[in-house]
């Protein structure tokens, strides 16, 4: 707007500028970034927050293509350094900021979406620990994760809520729809697990026709969360913070995800 010669009186100009600021906050915000930072936003980085960083620098955290990113503006405001900052003891100063300002809020929002999603409960409804996991019926790593979780599920400590998706093979969606649309989805899920080595559950075309949309909605949810692998699992840590593990958990990670030592 500054390219045009103003013809308004000063008081009216101030009012017009205030109205413009309210109607276009994103534009106003972007104009406040130093040019070095603007170079990154022009390349697709969405800034979530900035903070004071060591050495007189300003830290920034945000996302790019759904993934967290951190960078630091030098004191002269002429350069940005992208990546992780360590102190003189080797402590990662960037990871905690990404968790606090980016991943934490993202995961909290995702948890609310998962609660409202179309999932199949695996385990006792009264189990105190809830774990959400995106499951493709053809996914071998989902199958192994379920096997690893079995002691906690059988002990009544955990209910694993499977958000069924169909992304890996051509018959993944039909199998997932057959499971969620069954008269007893929990039994259908168990059948797929039991027969996983032989191809899993048999597809029921009648059920698929009526329930394919439910799986497509779960696929869309998974994509909107920036997830690209199954299983992708959300759980609460000891402090009640929502954490996310993409891919099959390692054996040493199971206790944290399940919320207790193996029964």
Beta strands, then each sheet from edge to edge (+ up, - down):
strand 1: 46-52
strand 2: 58-64
strand 3: 67-73
strand 4: 80-82
strand 5: 120-122
strand 6: 129-136
strand 7: 158-165
strand 8: 232-236
strand 9: 242-246
sheet 1: 1+ 2- 3+ 4-
sheet 2: 5+ 7- 6- 8+ 9-
end
